[in-house]
Amino acid sequence: MKNYTITLEVLTPVYIGNGSTITKKDFAIERNYANIYAPLKLHAIMGKKYEEFLMGTDNLTNYIKFNRITNIQEALKYSVFCGNTGIRNSDGIAEFIKDPYGCPYIPGSSLKGAIRTAILSTEIKKNKSNKFSKFASTPIDDRRTRDIEEEAFGKIKDSKFKYMRIGDSAPLSTDDLILCKKIDIFQDGNSNNKLNLCRESLKPGTKITFSLAIDEAFSNNQKQEVWNKEHIMNAIKSFVNQYREVYLRKFESYESEKYGDDIIYLGGGTGFITKTINYSLYDAKTLEKISGYLDKKFRRHNHRKDMSLGVSPRAMKCTNVNGNIVEMGICRIRID
């Protein structure tokens, strides 16, 4: 077994959700920060007044202000910088995943999934004319993806990925979080966002470490190397360069090359293309396949018109950091 350390440096905000939403009853905006409170502690301090507040329609920000409540500091869990996100008192905040001690972290499975997608995409490009040609005429669906993965790596119990283990990240601090609003950017650089979706996200500059263990396989009593760090990094670089070439270059506001190619897209809100292998599989038919798939999945959005635009999905997934519009989820990755 070979042991490595994976280090990620957050370049643009990263969101890994836990499925929960911090509601307008649980946070209060004060001086560019969202103060997140513990409901049980608020109840212990405020008693019946808190019960009456929960039954009403008011948000915590206004309730604290208009009732001049100043004795709830002990109920404060943590504060998150919100800056110019435009978050409203009545919005909800998609919560970042945290460990039992309340510390943000990234599950190893999230990083391994991103690496898996990059490696699979590279394998398809190298062997498309033979091993994966039978899938080029199939529609996009979950069953197809599982079949492709089995063709590339073997069935689950024999998968090559059982020789690669990535642990959960070292715990982070709530000080590493900021609030980020979802922003869709179209080809001309404009946005028509109507959804006020805010997410707790890791702020740029955050360093995250994971343990990586790579086992060797045995064949005829001989050790056989299944993975190595060079193979992993080459796949990551190949995937991101393909993403730039076939998708990002079609947007006027595209600037991602300033980050180099040792980057990986991680977490939620990064966009459909960063999590799929369709451009490696379908080639010239990819636009038609993706727009058709998205049109069936999201009927109201009329993704069929993406064909005339020459890009699908038709919006980059971005956010605003200190007045700059940036893509979500970009991390520099290093394996030592």
DOPA-162538 format. One record per atom (N, C-alpha, C): residue in one letter; x, y, z. Coordinates in pm, whole numbers, padded with zeros to 5 digits, always signed. Layout:
aXYZ ...
***
This chain:
m+00083-00119+00000 m+00000+00000+00000 m+00087+00125+00000 k+00046+00224-00078 k+00114+00352-00080 k+00020+00458-00024 n+00075+00542+00062 n-00005+00646+00128 n+00037+00785+00080 y-00063+00867+00053 y-00039+01002+00004 y-00127+01100+00081 t-00097+01226+00063 t-00183+01334+00113 t-00232+01415-00007 i-00362+01431-00016 i-00421+01519-00118 i-00449+01654-00053 t-00400+01759-00115 t-00426+01895-00066 t-00506+01971-00170 l-00618+02025-00127 l-00698+02112-00212 l-00685+02256-00163 e-00669+02347-00255 e-00678+02490-00225 e-00801+02544-00295 v-00893+02598-00218 v-01017+02652-00275 v-00984+02778-00353 l-01018+02778-00483 l-00996+02894-00568 l-01124+02974-00587 t-01236+02903-00597 t-01368+02967-00599 t-01458+02889-00504 p-01563+02949-00450 p-01639+02887-00341 p-01684+02744-00369 v-01672+02661-00267 v-01710+02519-00277 v-01825+02492-00182 y-01929+02429-00237 y-02047+02396-00157 y-02069+02245-00154 i-02069+02187-00035 i-02107+02048-00014 i-02223+02050+00084 g-02342+02020+00038 g-02460+02034+00122 g-02486+01913+00211 n-02561+01937+00317 n-02603+01827+00405 n-02752+01800+00392 g-02817+01866+00295 g-02959+01844+00272 g-03050+01931+00355 s-02994+02013+00444 s-03075+02097+00532 s-03070+02244+00489 t-03173+02315+00526 t-03180+02459+00499 t-03191+02535+00631 i-03108+02636+00646 i-03118+02727+00760 i-03226+02828+00726 t-03337+02823+00798 t-03452+02905+00759 t-03444+03046+00817 k-03536+03128+00774 k-03541+03268+00821 k-03565+03278+00972 k-03607+03167+01033 k-03630+03164+01178 k-03502+03133+01255 d-03396+03094+01183 d-03274+03045+01249 d-03153+03137+01231 f-03163+03240+01147 f-03048+03329+01130 f-03094+03474+01130 a-03001+03561+01164 a-03027+03705+01164 a-02911+03776+01098 i-02942+03871+01010 i-02838+03948+00940 i-02797+04067+01026 e-02666+04082+01045 e-02612+04193+01123 e-02473+04229+01072 r-02459+04353+01023 r-02329+04405+00977 r-02257+04309+00883 n-02323+04272+00774 n-02265+04186+00670 n-02236+04044+00714 y-02294+04002+00824 y-02279+03863+00870 y-02417+03803+00893 a-02428+03675+00866 a-02547+03599+00903 a-02515+03525+01031 n-02581+03561+01139 n-02561+03494+01267 n-02655+03373+01275 i-02597+03257+01290 i-02674+03133+01293 i-02698+03092+01438 y-02825+03076+01475 y-02861+03048+01614 y-02910+02904+01632 a-02895+02853+01755 a-02944+02720+01793 a-03087+02734+01844 p-03186+02674+01776 p-03326+02690+01816 p-03354+02651+01961 l-03298+02540+02007 l-03325+02495+02143 l-03274+02596+02246 k-03158+02655+02217 k-03104+02755+02309 k-03186+02884+02305 l-03235+02920+02185 l-03322+03037+02177 l-03448+03015+02260 h-03502+02895+02254 h-03621+02864+02332 h-03593+02869+02481 a-03474+02819+02520 a-03439+02822+02663 a-03426+02964+02714 i-03381+03055+02630 i-03362+03195+02672 i-03493+03274+02665 m-03568+03256+02556 m-03684+03341+02531 m-03816+03281+02578 g-03819+03148+02596 g-03940+03084+02646 g-04060+03098+02554 k-04173+03136+02610 k-04298+03141+02534 k-04293+03241+02419 k-04215+03348+02437 k-04202+03446+02330 k-04144+03382+02202 y-04052+03287+02223 y-03993+03219+02106 y-04098+03130+02039 e-04182+03065+02117 e-04288+02983+02060 e-04384+03068+01977 e-04417+03185+02028 e-04505+03276+01955 e-04439+03324+01826 f-04309+03350+01834 f-04234+03390+01715 f-04239+03281+01608 l-04219+03155+01648 l-04220+03045+01551 l-04356+03030+01485 m-04461+03062+01556 m-04596+03048+01501 m-04630+03160+01403 g-04556+03268+01408 g-04583+03382+01321 g-04509+03373+01189 t-04516+03480+01111 t-04454+03484+00978 t-04325+03565+00974 d-04289+03628+01085 d-04173+03716+01088 d-04043+03637+01078 n-03938+03702+01029 n-03805+03641+01029 n-03728+03686+01152 l-03622+03613+01185 l-03549+03639+01309 l-03480+03775+01307 t-03433+03817+01191 t-03366+03947+01182 t-03458+04060+01226 n-03577+04063+01170 n-03672+04169+01205 n-03722+04154+01349 y-03743+04031+01391 y-03795+04009+01526 y-03698+04062+01631 i-03569+04033+01612 i-03467+04082+01706 i-03462+04234+01705 k-03468+04292+01586 k-03455+04437+01572 k-03574+04511+01634 f-03695+04470+01597 f-03813+04545+01639 f-03852+04519+01784 n-03807+04406+01839 n-03837+04376+01979 n-03717+04406+02071 r-03611+04459+02009 r-03492+04502+02084 r-03438+04390+02174 i-03424+04274+02113 i-03374+04158+02188 i-03222+04160+02186 t-03160+04157+02303 t-03014+04168+02313 t-02950+04058+02396 n-03031+03966+02448 n-02977+03868+02544 n-02965+03726+02487 i-02945+03715+02355 i-02945+03581+02294 i-02806+03539+02246 q-02702+03607+02292 q-02567+03576+02246 q-02529+03431+02276 e-02578+03377+02389 e-02543+03239+02425 e-02604+03137+02329 a-02703+03177+02252 a-02766+03086+02154 a-02696+03089+02019 l-02597+03179+02002 l-02527+03192+01875 l-02436+03071+01851 k-02453+03005+01738 k-02368+02891+01701 k-02242+02939+01630 y-02261+03023+01527 y-02148+03079+01453 y-02201+03188+01361 s-02111+03263+01301 s-02147+03369+01207 s-02077+03346+01074 v-02146+03379+00965 v-02092+03360+00830 v-02096+03493+00756 f-01985+03530+00696 f-01977+03654+00620 f-02065+03644+00496 c-02150+03744+00475 c-02237+03740+00358 c-02208+03853+00259 g-02135+03955+00301 g-02089+04058+00208 g-02198+04110+00117 n-02170+04104-00016 n-02264+04159-00113 n-02344+04050-00184 t-02377+03943-00112 t-02453+03834-00174 t-02596+03874-00206 g-02647+03975-00138 g-02785+04015-00161 g-02885+03928-00087 i-02839+03856+00014 i-02929+03771+00090 i-03033+03856+00161 r-03157+03807+00160 r-03266+03879+00224 r-03299+03814+00358 n-03361+03892+00445 n-03397+03840+00577 n-03488+03719+00570 s-03564+03709+00459 s-03662+03603+00445 s-03611+03482+00367 d-03486+03487+00320 d-03431+03377+00242 d-03396+03257+00330 g-03372+03145+00265 g-03314+03030+00332 g-03170+03014+00290 i-03091+02944+00371 i-02949+02922+00342 i-02925+02772+00335 a-02876+02724+00222 a-02841+02582+00209 a-02716+02556+00295 e-02727+02463+00387 e-02624+02443+00488 e-02510+02353+00437 f-02388+02389+00474 f-02270+02308+00442 f-02264+02189+00536 i-02216+02076+00488 i-02206+01956+00572 i-02106+01978+00686 k-02142+01929+00804 k-02057+01946+00922 k-02049+01815+01000 d-01941+01799+01074 d-01924+01679+01156 d-02002+01694+01287 p-02003+01592+01373 p-02081+01602+01498 p-02040+01716+01590 y-01921+01772+01567 y-01873+01883+01650 y-01904+02019+01586 g-01977+02017+01475 g-02014+02141+01410 g-01909+02198+01317 c-01806+02119+01284 c-01698+02166+01196 c-01727+02126+01052 p-01717+02219+00959 p-01733+02182+00817 p-01624+02083+00775 y-01658+01997+00682 y-01559+01905+00625 y-01608+01861+00489 i-01522+01795+00412 i-01561+01739+00283 i-01549+01588+00290 p-01657+01514+00265 p-01648+01368+00266 p-01550+01319+00159 g-01475+01216+00193 g-01383+01159+00095 g-01455+01111-00029 s-01580+01067-00012 s-01658+01017-00126 s-01685+01127-00228 s-01697+01253-00183 s-01720+01363-00276 s-01599+01384-00366 l-01480+01383-00307 l-01358+01399-00385 l-01334+01277-00474 k-01356+01158-00420 k-01335+01036-00498 k-01429+01032-00618 g-01553+01079-00599 g-01647+01083-00711 g-01601+01175-00822 a-01545+01291-00786 a-01495+01384-00887 a-01375+01324-00961 i-01288+01257-00888 i-01172+01192-00950 i-01218+01078-01040 r-01316+01003-00995 r-01370+00891-01072 r-01423+00939-01207 t-01499+01050-01205 t-01554+01105-01329 t-01442+01142-01426 a-01336+01205-01374 a-01224+01246-01460 a-01155+01125-01520 i-01131+01022-01439 i-01063+00901-01489 i-01151+00829-01591 l-01281+00818-01563 l-01372+00750-01655 l-01378+00823-01788 s-01386+00956-01783 s-01388+01034-01906 s-01262+01008-01990 t-01148+01002-01923 t-01022+00976-01994 t-01018+00836-02054 e-01067+00738-01979 e-01072+00600-02029 e-01160+00589-02152 i-01271+00659-02153 i-01361+00654-02268 i-01293+00714-02390 k-01227+00828-02372 k-01159+00892-02486 k-01052+00802-02546 k-00981+00728-02462 k-00872+00642-02510 k-00923+00516-02579 n-01041+00468-02538 n-01089+00339-02587 n-01226+00347-02653 k-01259+00464-02704 k-01395+00485-02755 k-01425+00400-02878 s-01326+00377-02962 s-01351+00308-03087 s-01381+00160-03069 n-01349+00104-02954 n-01375-00038-02934 n-01455-00064-02806 k-01393-00043-02692 k-01452-00083-02565 k-01584-00013-02533 f-01597+00113-02572 f-01714+00190-02533 f-01803+00229-02651 s-01773+00181-02770 s-01849+00221-02888 s-01997+00182-02879 k-02025+00072-02809 k-02164+00025-02799 k-02252+00121-02719 f-02190+00210-02640 f-02269+00303-02558 f-02297+00434-02630 a-02232+00458-02743 a-02243+00588-02810 a-02382+00614-02866 s-02461+00509-02884 s-02596+00526-02937 s-02703+00518-02829 t-02662+00503-02704 t-02758+00490-02594 t-02794+00627-02538 p-02914+00642-02481 p-02953+00770-02421 p-02884+00792-02287 i-02887+00916-02239 i-02829+00949-02109 i-02923+00902-01998 d-02878+00815-01912 d-02954+00778-01794 d-02861+00710-01694 d-02910+00689-01572 d-02826+00635-01465 d-02783+00492-01494 r-02870+00413-01556 r-02836+00274-01586 r-02720+00267-01685 r-02724+00355-01784 r-02616+00358-01881 r-02483+00391-01815 t-02485+00488-01724 t-02362+00528-01655 t-02305+00412-01575 r-02391+00337-01506 r-02344+00221-01429 r-02283+00116-01521 d-02344+00095-01637 d-02291-00003-01732 d-02154+00040-01785 i-02139+00169-01811 i-02011+00220-01860 i-01903+00203-01753 e-01937+00233-01629 e-01841+00219-01519 e-01800+00073-01501 e-01894-00019-01515 e-01860-00161-01503 e-01769-00204-01618 e-01795-00150-01736 e-01709-00183-01850 e-01567-00131-01827 a-01556-00015-01766 a-01424+00047-01746 a-01350-00010-01626 f-01422-00033-01516 f-01354-00066-01390 f-01393-00200-01330 g-01491-00269-01390 g-01538-00396-01335 g-01660-00375-01247 k-01727-00486-01214 k-01843-00480-01127 k-01801-00432-00988 i-01899-00387-00911 i-01871-00319-00784 i-01775-00398-00696 k-01801-00527-00679 k-01717-00606-00587 k-01575-00625-00640 d-01556-00610-00771 d-01424-00626-00830 d-01371-00496-00889 s-01438-00384-00860 s-01401-00257-00923 s-01258-00216-00888 k-01191-00161-00986 k-01055-00111-00964 k-01052-00003-00856 f-01167+00062-00835 f-01168+00171-00737 f-01166+00122-00593 k-01180-00008-00572 k-01165-00057-00435 k-01019-00050-00391 y-00928-00029-00486 y-00786-00015-00453 y-00747+00130-00424 m-00844+00221-00434 m-00820+00363-00404 m-00913+00404-00291 r-00855+00449-00180 r-00936+00492-00066 r-00900+00636-00028 i-01002+00718-00021 i-00983+00858+00017 i-01063+00884+00143 g-00997+00926+00249 g-01065+00954+00374 g-01134+01089+00372 d-01222+01110+00469 d-01283+01242+00483 d-01174+01346+00512 s-01200+01469+00478 s-01101+01575+00499 s-01080+01599+00648 a-00968+01661+00677 a-00948+01711+00813 a-01055+01816+00841 p-01101+01826+00966 p-01208+01923+00998 p-01163+02066+00971 l-01257+02146+00927 l-01234+02287+00900 l-01306+02370+01006 s-01302+02500+00990 s-01366+02590+01085 s-01483+02662+01019 t-01584+02699+01097 t-01692+02779+01041 t-01641+02915+00994 d-01522+02956+01040 d-01461+03079+00990 d-01420+03066+00843 d-01414+02941+00794 d-01379+02917+00653 d-01499+02929+00561 l-01617+02957+00617 l-01739+02965+00538 l-01775+03108+00502 i-01833+03123+00383 i-01897+03248+00342 i-02032+03212+00281 l-02118+03310+00262 l-02243+03287+00192 l-02228+03325+00046 c-02280+03239-00042 c-02271+03264-00186 c-02408+03244-00250 k-02444+03337-00334 k-02571+03329-00406 k-02551+03261-00540 k-02645+03175-00576 k-02642+03108-00707 k-02667+03211-00817 i-02578+03213-00916 i-02592+03305-01029 i-02570+03227-01158 d-02667+03232-01249 d-02652+03171-01381 d-02604+03277-01480 i-02495+03247-01549 i-02440+03340-01648 i-02455+03279-01787 f-02514+03357-01879 f-02538+03309-02014 f-02423+03347-02108 q-02434+03306-02232 q-02323+03323-02326 q-02281+03468-02343 d-02377+03560-02334 d-02345+03701-02353 d-02297+03769-02225 g-02284+03690-02117 g-02237+03745-01991 g-02346+03796-01900 n-02471+03795-01947 n-02582+03844-01867 n-02642+03734-01779 s-02722+03775-01683 s-02789+03683-01592 s-02931+03732-01569 n-03025+03637-01557 n-03162+03677-01524 n-03213+03601-01402 n-03123+03582-01307 n-03158+03503-01189 n-03277+03559-01113 k-03372+03471-01087 k-03488+03508-01007 k-03494+03427-00878 l-03408+03327-00868 l-03408+03240-00751 l-03304+03288-00650 n-03350+03325-00531 n-03258+03370-00427 n-03208+03250-00347 l-03120+03174-00407 l-03063+03057-00341 l-02925+03092-00290 c-02909+03089-00159 c-02780+03116-00097 c-02726+02988-00034 r-02596+02972-00042 r-02532+02852+00010 r-02417+02888+00104 e-02404+02813+00212 e-02280+02818+00289 e-02173+02750+00205 s-02062+02818+00182 s-01957+02764+00096 s-01820+02792+00156 l-01724+02708+00124 l-01587+02732+00166 l-01531+02848+00087 k-01466+02940+00155 k-01418+03061+00089 k-01284+03036+00019 p-01256+03114-00086 p-01127+03103-00155 p-01011+03120-00058 g-00907+03041-00081 g-00789+03043+00005 g-00788+02933+00110 t-00902+02868+00131 t-00909+02759+00229 t-00827+02639+00181 k-00748+02581+00270 k-00669+02461+00238 k-00736+02340+00305 i-00748+02232+00228 i-00817+02112+00276 i-00728+01992+00249 t-00714+01903+00347 t-00629+01786+00328 t-00708+01657+00346 f-00670+01557+00267 f-00730+01424+00270 f-00618+01320+00270 s-00645+01204+00326 s-00553+01091+00312 s-00594+01009+00191 l-00496+00965+00115 l-00518+00879-00002 l-00434+00752+00015 a-00499+00638+00010 a-00430+00510+00018 a-00455+00432-00110 i-00349+00385-00173 i-00360+00308-00297 i-00302+00169-00273 d-00388+00069-00287 d-00345-00069-00271 d-00296-00126-00403 e-00214-00228-00393 e-00170-00301-00512 e-00253-00427-00526 a-00285-00464-00648 a-00359-00587-00674 a-00260-00701-00693 f-00308-00823-00677 f-00225-00941-00699 f-00281-01023-00814 s-00196-01056-00908 s-00234-01140-01021 s-00123-01243-01041 n-00161-01371-01032 n-00062-01479-01043 n+00052-01459-00943 n+00010-01422-00820 n+00104-01401-00710 n+00203-01288-00736 q+00171-01202-00831 q+00257-01087-00862 q+00183-00959-00827 k+00254-00866-00765 k+00194-00736-00736 k+00171-00659-00866 q+00058-00591-00870 q+00022-00516-00991 q-00029-00378-00950 e+00032-00275-01005 e-00009-00139-00974 e-00137-00105-01049 v-00241-00069-00975 v-00369-00034-01037 v-00377+00116-01064 w-00338+00196-00964 w-00340+00341-00976 w-00206+00398-00931 n-00174+00515-00982 n-00063+00592-00925 n-00100+00739-00936 k-00028+00822-00864 k-00069+00963-00856 k-00056+01034-00991 e+00039+00990-01075 e+00055+01051-01206 e-00067+01023-01294 h-00114+00898-01288 h-00235+00860-01363 h-00354+00945-01320 i-00370+00963-01191 i-00483+01040-01139 i-00473+01186-01183 m-00356+01246-01167 m-00340+01387-01202 m-00354+01410-01353 n-00305+01318-01434 n-00318+01333-01580 n-00464+01328-01622 a-00541+01240-01557 a-00684+01232-01588 a-00757+01360-01549 i-00723+01414-01433 i-00785+01538-01387 i-00756+01652-01484 k-00632+01663-01527 k-00593+01769-01620 k-00662+01752-01755 s-00670+01629-01803 s-00735+01601-01931 s-00883+01639-01926 f-00948+01606-01816 f-01091+01633-01802 f-01118+01783-01800 v-01040+01858-01724 v-01065+02002-01715 v-01034+02072-01846 n-00933+02027-01917 n-00902+02087-02047 n-01012+02059-02149 q-01068+01940-02146 q-01180+01908-02233 q-01301+01996-02199 y-01328+02013-02071 y-01441+02095-02027 y-01427+02238-02078 r-01308+02291-02072 r-01285+02426-02122 r-01309+02433-02273 e-01256+02335-02344 e-01259+02339-02490 e-01401+02323-02545 v-01479+02230-02489 v-01609+02199-02548 v-01723+02280-02488 y-01699+02343-02372 y-01810+02412-02305 y-01778+02556-02269 l-01678+02578-02184 l-01655+02712-02130 l-01619+02815-02237 r-01550+02774-02342 r-01508+02868-02446 r-01628+02930-02520 k-01745+02874-02500 k-01863+02925-02569 k-01929+03041-02493 f-01867+03082-02384 f-01919+03192-02303 f-01824+03310-02309 e-01879+03430-02330 e-01797+03550-02341 e-01718+03578-02214 s-01774+03542-02099 s-01712+03575-01971 s-01611+03470-01924 y-01581+03372-02010 y-01492+03262-01971 y-01351+03312-01940 e-01300+03275-01820 e-01165+03316-01780 e-01091+03204-01706 s-01142+03083-01709 s-01091+02979-01618 s-00945+02942-01639 e-00889+02966-01759 e-00752+02921-01782 e-00651+02989-01691 k-00692+03096-01627 k-00600+03164-01535 k-00565+03075-01416 y-00642+02968-01394 y-00616+02880-01280 y-00521+02765-01314 g-00482+02750-01441 g-00400+02635-01478 g-00486+02512-01498 d-00422+02394-01514 d-00500+02273-01539 d-00492+02173-01424 d-00423+02207-01316 d-00419+02117-01199 d-00534+02152-01104 i-00655+02156-01161 i-00773+02195-01084 i-00881+02089-01099 i-00973+02089-01003 i-01084+01996-01005 i-01209+02070-00961 y-01322+02040-01024 y-01450+02099-00985 y-01514+02009-00881 l-01552+02069-00768 l-01597+01989-00655 l-01725+02046-00594 g-01818+01958-00560 g-01934+01998-00484 g-02054+02036-00570 g-02156+02091-00504 g-02279+02128-00570 g-02268+02263-00639 g-02356+02282-00738 g-02362+02411-00806 g-02254+02434-00908 t-02181+02328-00949 t-02074+02346-01048 t-02124+02322-01190 g-02240+02262-01204 g-02296+02242-01337 g-02292+02097-01384 f-02384+02064-01472 f-02404+01928-01522 f-02280+01870-01589 i-02212+01950-01669 i-02101+01898-01749 i-01983+01856-01662 t-01964+01922-01548 t-01849+01889-01462 t-01865+01753-01394 k-01984+01695-01402 k-02009+01569-01330 k-02044+01454-01423 t-02027+01474-01553 t-02067+01371-01648 t-01957+01345-01752 i-01973+01233-01825 i-01872+01193-01924 i-01928+01202-02066 n-02033+01280-02086 n-02103+01279-02214 n-02019+01329-02331 y-01937+01432-02308 y-01857+01485-02419 y-01750+01386-02464 s-01705+01300-02375 s-01609+01197-02415 s-01677+01088-02494 l-01805+01063-02467 l-01875+00950-02528 l-01941+00983-02660 y-02008+01100-02668 y-02095+01126-02783 y-02033+01210-02893 d-01924+01277-02866 d-01860+01361-02968 d-01958+01461-03028 a-01975+01458-03161 a-02055+01558-03231 a-02202+01554-03192 k-02248+01442-03138 k-02389+01429-03101 k-02417+01475-02957 t-02312+01520-02889 t-02327+01552-02747 t-02430+01661-02722 l-02426+01768-02799 l-02519+01879-02778 l-02664+01831-02789 e-02693+01753-02892 e-02828+01701-02911 e-02869+01609-02795 k-02777+01523-02752 k-02806+01429-02644 k-02834+01502-02513 i-02749+01598-02479 i-02764+01668-02351 i-02888+01756-02351 s-02910+01831-02456 s-03028+01919-02460 s-03157+01837-02453 g-03160+01720-02521 g-03277+01634-02515 g-03299+01578-02376 y-03191+01536-02311 y-03201+01481-02176 y-03250+01588-02078 l-03191+01708-02083 l-03230+01815-01991 l-03372+01863-02019 d-03414+01860-02146 d-03549+01903-02180 d-03654+01809-02118 k-03625+01681-02116 k-03716+01585-02054 k-03716+01597-01903 k-03600+01628-01847 k-03586+01634-01702 k-03642+01764-01645 f-03626+01873-01720 f-03672+02005-01672 f-03761+02068-01781 r-03883+02024-01790 r-03973+02062-01899 r-03992+02213-01911 r-03999+02281-01798 r-04030+02424-01802 r-03918+02509-01861 h-03797+02455-01863 h-03681+02535-01904 h-03656+02534-02054 n-03729+02449-02127 n-03718+02445-02273 n-03573+02432-02321 h-03507+02327-02277 h-03366+02308-02315 h-03348+02270-02461 r-03457+02240-02534 r-03442+02211-02676 r-03385+02331-02752 k-03413+02451-02702 k-03362+02569-02772 k-03211+02584-02753 d-03151+02503-02664 d-03005+02505-02650 d-02937+02469-02781 m-03005+02389-02864 m-02947+02348-02992 m-02912+02469-03077 s-03000+02567-03082 s-02975+02686-03164 s-02866+02774-03105 l-02844+02762-02973 l-02740+02841-02907 l-02603+02776-02920 g-02603+02647-02947 g-02475+02576-02963 g-02412+02535-02832 v-02488+02539-02721 v-02433+02500-02592 v-02546+02454-02501 s-02521+02346-02426 s-02620+02295-02332 s-02547+02228-02216 p-02582+02264-02092 p-02678+02366-02050 p-02634+02506-02095 r-02729+02595-02103 r-02701+02726-02162 r-02650+02830-02064 a-02629+02790-01937 a-02581+02885-01836 a-02467+02825-01755 m-02361+02903-01736 m-02255+02866-01643 m-02304+02887-01502 k-02261+02801-01411 k-02302+02811-01272 k-02196+02891-01194 c-02237+03007-01149 c-02142+03102-01091 c-02192+03158-00958 t-02109+03245-00900 t-02147+03319-00780 t-02068+03449-00778 n-02094+03532-00679 n-02028+03661-00667 n-01939+03661-00543 v-01811+03687-00562 v-01717+03697-00450 v-01647+03832-00458 n-01673+03916-00360 n-01610+04049-00354 n-01631+04128-00483 g-01750+04116-00539 g-01782+04191-00660 g-01741+04125-00789 n-01677+04009-00782 n-01633+03936-00902 n-01720+03813-00925 i-01766+03794-01050 i-01843+03676-01086 i-01745+03563-01119 v-01757+03453-01045 v-01665+03340-01064 v-01747+03211-01069 e-01689+03109-01132 e-01752+02977-01131 e-01750+02920-00989 m-01840+02826-00965 m-01844+02757-00838 m-01750+02636-00839 g-01690+02609-00723 g-01632+02478-00698 g-01494+02448-00753 i-01414+02549-00789 i-01283+02521-00845 i-01179+02512-00734 c-01106+02400-00733 c-00999+02379-00634 c-00870+02339-00706 r-00760+02393-00660 r-00631+02340-00704 r-00603+02212-00627 i-00552+02111-00696 i-00530+01982-00632 i-00383+01939-00643 r-00333+01886-00535 r-00196+01837-00531 r-00193+01704-00457 i-00113+01609-00505 i-00100+01479-00440 i+00048+01461-00402 d+00076+01444-00273 d+00213+01430-00226 d+00229+01296-00153 
***
